[in-house]
Amino acid sequence: MQTTARLHQKQNTMQLILTNDSGYSDEIAALYKEAFSSGVSQQYIDLAALTLYIELMLKEGGALLAVENNTVCGAILSCPLEFDKSLPPEIRRKFCVHKCIYLAEMMVGEEKRGQGIGKKMMSKFLETIDKSKFTDAFIRVWEENTPALNLYKKMGFEPISTIKQTKTKANGTDTFVMKKIYLHKKLY
């Protein structure tokens, strides 16, 4: 009987929460810093600008959080596509951007990657989009982030455009260029 109880306690207690509650801002910021200030895509993160960015995302859109044991281990931040300042002109011409939802950020904590959390979050996010308000979904990903790119394609997103972004390296002075791919999915 103890074995069953112990197994029960170790089961995944992850919850997916849709929210625009700014009370999660610090945890989202910590996850963002972990995701983008280490590894191959390591870049400088201005904490004040990040705080304002997260507040804007929560105000104008929202978040879907993966929470396990009271800790945010994954997040999708979204807003209407019209808020994307880097949006290529051809997408602006082809789509009614205020009717398109933009998955501005998708992050999974490093120790939780490869466990299907991203897929669960993306599935839940796509299920919960208000299709009376949004007709299309967009996401942008670094071309070298093969796991994310493959996931988005499996979820029905198709490449539609690219941009180049100059990022500041973590040292705060040097720069590097990232080619980002915009992917699109028609919502039915």
SULUR-V6571 format. One record per pair of residues at least 6 apart in sequence whose ideal C-beta (glycine too) atoms are under 7 Angstrom apart, sorted by the first residue. I is the first residue (numbers start at 0). J is the second residue. Records with the same first field share a line. If there is no record, write none. Layout:
I: J / J
//
This chain:
11: 67
12: 67 / 68
13: 65 / 66 / 67
14: 66
15: 63 / 65 / 119 / 120 / 123
16: 64 / 66
17: 61 / 63 / 127
18: 61 / 62 / 64
19: 57 / 58 / 61 / 62
21: 54 / 57
23: 62 / 64 / 71
24: 50 / 53 / 54
26: 71
27: 53 / 62 / 71 / 74
28: 49 / 50 / 53
30: 71 / 74 / 106 / 108
31: 49 / 104 / 106
32: 44
33: 108 / 109
34: 106
35: 42 / 44
36: 42 / 44 / 169
39: 143
40: 141
41: 168 / 169
42: 166 / 167 / 168 / 169
43: 167 / 168 / 169 / 171
56: 62 / 76 / 78 / 103
59: 78 / 79 / 82
60: 76 / 77 / 78 / 79
61: 77
62: 74 / 75 / 76
63: 75 / 120 / 123 / 124
64: 71 / 74
65: 72 / 73 / 116 / 120
72: 107 / 108 / 111 / 116
73: 106 / 107 / 108 / 111 / 116 / 117 / 120
74: 104 / 106
75: 102 / 104 / 105 / 120 / 124
76: 103 / 104
77: 100 / 101 / 102 / 103
78: 101 / 103
79: 96 / 97 / 99 / 100 / 101
80: 86 / 96 / 99 / 100 / 101 / 137
81: 96 / 97
82: 101
83: 101
85: 162 / 164
87: 160 / 162 / 181
89: 160
90: 159 / 160 / 181
94: 135
98: 133 / 134 / 135
99: 133 / 134 / 135 / 136 / 137
100: 128 / 133 / 136
101: 137
102: 136 / 138
105: 117 / 138
107: 116 / 117
117: 150
118: 150
121: 150 / 154
125: 154
128: 136 / 186
130: 186
133: 186
134: 186
135: 183 / 184 / 185 / 186
136: 184 / 186
137: 181 / 182 / 183
138: 151 / 156 / 182
139: 179 / 180 / 181
140: 147 / 148 / 151 / 179 / 180 / 182
141: 177 / 179
142: 178 / 180
148: 180
151: 182
155: 184
156: 182 / 183 / 184
157: 182 / 183
158: 180 / 182
159: 181 / 182 / 183
160: 181
161: 178 / 179 / 180 / 181
162: 179
163: 176 / 178
164: 177 / 179
165: 174 / 176
166: 174 / 175 / 177
167: 174
168: 174 / 175
//
